[in-house]
Amino acid sequence: MIVKEEFLGRLRKIFDLNLYEVKVWTALLSRGTSTAGELSNISDVPRSRTYDILESLEKKGFIVMKLGKPIKFIALKPKEVVERVKRNLMKNAKEKTKRLEKLKDDDVLQELSGLFEQGVKFVEPTDLSGSLKGRQNLYNHLDMMIRNAEETITLVTTAEGLNRKLEALMPSLEKVKKRGVKIRVAAPIDKNNKKIAKDFKKVAEVKNFQRTKARFMIVDSKELMFMLLDDEKFHPNYDIGVWINTEFFAQALESLFELAWKDMKKVK
């Protein structure tokens, strides 16, 4: 059986399988039903590993073991496999979420927090900085910054960025708004995102910023995160951001932003 490495690589990423698993699975798909020995020969997977791999695939819902001797394995329709994998992922996600929720009142979290608070005492404020890669990581960090905000949030983004941030950040923005945090949002407003801009008005003062293209957020005039790349030209996985905890730079950038903010038009 000849299956292109590129195709196997895609299957590994899509279904979260290792190389041996995708080789044995595709070998079984090509036969419909087969023994472990036959699959070992077809897939070039060591016979000593084949039974473990088949057992793993069975637990994940990719195959079924046929009763009788010799033991054979049956391939399931790929559509059925997709549905089973989806259900398993949802079930595992719910279970992990429940475990993490329980940690809020657990001694483990208190001990971890104690370790962090002890360690952060020895960190200089200027050392609290770092880079993040991948848009999801960027949004996770932006969301954390928003949740920790006490007084102000200044968010500057692109036209497309405004659309994305409504879904990613709105729940946290709504919560801090209720705490009295002042929120300002600036972005290029056009016919494609005007409705989104109006949705943002529920929690923030929104203005049309056409003068230049920028992507950054300032929290409490002391914490800053800015993105280095044009979101229209780079894939989300390659997006890069820099986070800095420094009043000196954050206040300087916010002062410059104030000048531009006065000239911007409010979204009606």
C-alpha positions as CSV (number, residue, x, y, z in Angstrom):
1,M,0.0,0.0,0.0
2,I,1.4,3.4,-1.0
3,V,0.1,6.5,0.7
4,K,1.8,9.8,0.2
5,E,3.6,11.2,3.2
6,E,1.9,14.6,2.7
7,F,-1.5,12.9,3.1
8,L,-0.5,11.0,6.2
9,G,0.8,14.3,7.7
10,R,-2.6,15.9,7.1
11,L,-4.4,13.0,8.7
12,R,-2.1,13.2,11.8
13,K,-2.9,16.9,12.3
14,I,-6.7,16.6,11.6
15,F,-7.3,13.5,13.8
16,D,-4.4,14.0,16.3
17,L,-2.8,10.6,15.6
18,N,0.8,9.5,15.6
19,L,2.6,8.2,12.5
20,Y,2.0,4.5,13.3
21,E,-1.6,5.1,13.9
22,V,-2.3,6.8,10.6
23,K,-0.3,4.1,8.7
24,V,-2.3,1.2,10.3
25,W,-5.6,3.0,10.0
26,T,-5.2,3.8,6.3
27,A,-3.9,0.2,5.7
28,L,-7.1,-1.1,7.3
29,L,-9.3,1.3,5.3
30,S,-7.7,-0.1,2.1
31,R,-8.6,-3.7,3.1
32,G,-11.9,-3.2,5.0
33,T,-11.1,-6.0,7.4
34,S,-7.7,-7.6,8.3
35,T,-5.6,-9.2,11.0
36,A,-2.8,-7.4,12.9
37,G,-0.2,-9.4,11.1
38,E,-1.5,-8.4,7.7
39,L,-1.7,-4.8,8.7
40,S,1.8,-4.9,10.0
41,N,3.1,-6.0,6.6
42,I,1.0,-3.6,4.6
43,S,1.7,-0.5,6.7
44,D,5.4,-1.2,7.5
45,V,4.7,-0.9,11.2
46,P,6.6,-3.3,13.5
47,R,4.5,-6.3,14.4
48,S,5.4,-5.7,18.1
49,R,3.7,-2.3,18.0
50,T,0.7,-3.2,15.8
51,Y,-1.6,-4.6,18.5
52,D,-1.0,-1.6,20.7
53,I,-1.8,0.7,17.8
54,L,-4.9,-1.2,16.9
55,E,-6.1,-1.1,20.6
56,S,-5.5,2.7,20.6
57,L,-7.5,3.2,17.4
58,E,-10.3,1.1,18.8
59,K,-10.5,3.2,21.9
60,K,-10.5,6.4,19.8
61,G,-13.4,5.1,17.7
62,F,-11.6,4.5,14.4
63,I,-12.0,0.7,14.1
64,V,-13.9,-2.2,15.6
65,M,-12.5,-5.6,16.7
66,K,-14.3,-8.6,15.1
67,L,-15.0,-11.5,17.3
68,G,-13.5,-14.9,16.4
69,K,-10.2,-16.5,15.6
70,P,-7.9,-15.2,14.2
71,I,-8.7,-11.8,15.7
72,K,-9.6,-9.4,12.9
73,F,-10.3,-5.7,12.8
74,I,-13.0,-3.9,10.8
75,A,-12.7,-0.4,9.3
76,L,-15.5,2.1,9.9
77,K,-16.7,4.6,7.3
78,P,-14.7,7.8,7.5
79,K,-17.8,9.8,8.0
80,E,-18.7,7.7,11.1
81,V,-15.1,8.1,12.3
82,V,-15.4,11.9,12.1
83,E,-18.6,11.9,14.1
84,R,-17.1,9.6,16.8
85,V,-14.0,11.7,17.1
86,K,-16.1,14.9,17.4
87,R,-18.2,13.3,20.2
88,N,-15.1,12.1,22.0
89,L,-13.5,15.5,21.8
90,M,-16.6,17.2,23.2
91,K,-16.8,14.7,26.0
92,N,-13.1,15.0,26.9
93,A,-13.3,18.8,26.7
94,K,-16.3,18.9,29.1
95,E,-14.5,16.5,31.6
96,K,-11.3,18.7,31.5
97,T,-13.4,21.8,31.9
98,K,-15.1,20.4,35.0
99,R,-11.7,19.5,36.5
100,L,-10.3,22.9,35.9
101,E,-13.5,24.6,37.4
102,K,-13.0,22.5,40.5
103,L,-9.5,23.9,40.9
104,K,-10.8,27.3,41.8
105,D,-11.6,26.1,45.3
106,D,-8.8,23.5,45.5
107,D,-5.6,23.6,47.6
108,V,-3.6,23.0,44.4
109,L,-4.5,26.3,42.9
110,Q,-3.7,28.1,46.2
111,E,-0.3,26.5,46.3
112,L,0.4,27.4,42.7
113,S,-0.7,31.0,43.3
114,G,1.6,31.1,46.4
115,L,4.5,30.0,44.3
116,F,3.8,32.6,41.6
117,E,3.4,35.4,44.1
118,Q,6.6,34.4,45.8
119,G,8.5,34.2,42.5
120,V,7.1,37.5,41.1
121,K,8.6,39.4,44.0
122,F,12.1,38.8,42.6
123,V,11.1,39.9,39.1
124,E,11.9,43.5,37.9
125,P,8.9,45.2,36.3
126,T,11.0,45.6,33.1
127,D,11.4,41.8,33.0
128,L,7.6,41.3,32.7
129,S,7.6,41.2,28.9
130,G,7.5,38.6,26.2
131,S,6.5,37.6,22.7
132,L,3.6,35.5,21.6
133,K,3.0,33.6,18.4
134,G,-0.3,32.6,16.8
135,R,-3.5,34.6,16.8
136,Q,-5.2,32.4,19.3
137,N,-2.4,32.9,21.8
138,L,-2.6,36.7,21.2
139,Y,-6.3,36.8,21.9
140,N,-5.9,34.6,25.0
141,H,-3.4,37.1,26.3
142,L,-5.5,40.2,25.3
143,D,-8.4,38.6,27.1
144,M,-6.3,38.1,30.3
145,M,-5.2,41.8,30.2
146,I,-8.8,42.9,29.8
147,R,-10.0,40.8,32.7
148,N,-7.3,42.3,34.9
149,A,-8.1,45.9,33.9
150,E,-9.0,48.3,36.7
151,E,-9.4,51.7,35.1
152,T,-8.9,52.0,31.4
153,I,-8.6,50.0,28.2
154,T,-7.5,51.5,24.9
155,L,-7.9,49.2,21.9
156,V,-6.7,50.0,18.4
157,T,-7.2,47.5,15.6
158,T,-7.8,47.0,11.8
159,A,-11.1,46.7,10.0
160,E,-11.0,42.9,10.0
161,G,-9.5,42.9,13.5
162,L,-12.6,44.6,14.8
163,N,-14.8,41.8,13.5
164,R,-12.6,39.1,15.1
165,K,-12.4,40.8,18.4
166,L,-16.1,41.1,18.9
167,E,-16.4,37.3,19.2
168,A,-13.1,36.8,21.1
169,L,-13.1,39.7,23.6
170,M,-16.7,40.9,24.0
171,P,-17.6,38.7,27.0
172,S,-14.7,40.0,29.1
173,L,-15.2,43.6,27.9
174,E,-18.8,43.4,29.1
175,K,-17.7,42.2,32.5
176,V,-15.1,44.9,33.1
177,K,-17.5,47.5,31.8
178,K,-19.8,46.6,34.6
179,R,-16.9,47.2,37.0
180,G,-16.6,50.8,35.8
181,V,-13.6,50.3,33.5
182,K,-13.5,53.0,30.7
183,I,-13.1,51.4,27.3
184,R,-12.1,53.1,24.0
185,V,-11.9,51.4,20.6
186,A,-10.4,52.8,17.4
187,A,-10.5,51.1,14.0
188,P,-11.2,51.9,10.3
189,I,-15.0,51.7,10.0
190,D,-16.6,50.8,6.7
191,K,-19.8,49.2,5.4
192,N,-18.4,45.7,6.2
193,N,-17.9,46.3,9.9
194,K,-20.3,49.2,10.8
195,K,-22.7,46.8,12.5
196,I,-19.8,45.3,14.5
197,A,-18.7,48.8,15.5
198,K,-22.3,49.5,16.8
199,D,-22.2,46.3,18.8
200,F,-18.9,47.5,20.4
201,K,-20.7,50.8,21.4
202,K,-22.6,48.8,24.1
203,V,-19.3,48.6,26.1
204,A,-17.0,51.2,24.7
205,E,-16.6,54.6,23.0
206,V,-15.9,53.8,19.4
207,K,-14.3,56.0,16.8
208,N,-13.4,55.8,13.1
209,F,-9.6,55.6,12.8
210,Q,-8.6,55.9,9.1
211,R,-5.3,57.8,9.4
212,T,-2.9,54.8,9.9
213,K,-2.9,51.1,10.3
214,A,-2.1,49.8,13.9
215,R,-2.9,46.9,16.2
216,F,-2.3,47.4,19.9
217,M,-4.0,47.6,23.3
218,I,-3.1,49.6,26.4
219,V,-4.5,48.7,29.9
220,D,-4.5,51.0,32.9
221,S,-1.7,53.1,31.2
222,K,0.9,50.6,32.3
223,E,0.5,47.4,30.3
224,L,0.8,47.2,26.6
225,M,0.5,44.6,23.8
226,F,1.2,45.4,20.2
227,M,1.1,43.2,17.1
228,L,4.1,43.3,14.7
229,L,2.5,42.1,11.4
230,D,-0.2,43.2,9.0
231,D,-3.2,40.9,9.6
232,E,-4.2,41.0,6.0
233,K,-0.8,39.7,4.7
234,F,0.0,36.9,7.2
235,H,-1.6,33.6,8.2
236,P,-3.1,33.7,11.7
237,N,-0.7,31.0,12.8
238,Y,2.3,33.3,12.1
239,D,0.8,36.4,13.8
240,I,3.2,37.8,16.4
241,G,2.6,40.1,19.4
242,V,4.8,41.7,22.0
243,W,3.6,42.2,25.6
244,I,5.3,44.7,27.8
245,N,4.5,45.8,31.4
246,T,6.0,49.3,31.6
247,E,4.3,52.5,32.6
248,F,7.0,54.6,30.8
249,F,6.3,53.3,27.3
250,A,2.6,52.7,27.8
251,Q,1.9,56.2,29.0
252,A,4.0,57.7,26.2
253,L,2.1,55.8,23.5
254,E,-1.2,56.6,25.1
255,S,-0.4,60.3,25.2
256,L,0.3,60.2,21.4
257,F,-2.9,58.3,20.9
258,E,-4.8,61.0,22.8
259,L,-3.9,63.5,20.1
260,A,-5.2,61.3,17.3
261,W,-8.3,60.4,19.4
262,K,-9.5,64.0,19.5
263,D,-9.6,64.2,15.7
264,M,-11.4,60.9,15.1
265,K,-15.1,60.8,14.3
266,K,-17.5,59.0,16.7
267,V,-19.4,56.0,15.3
268,K,-23.1,56.9,15.2
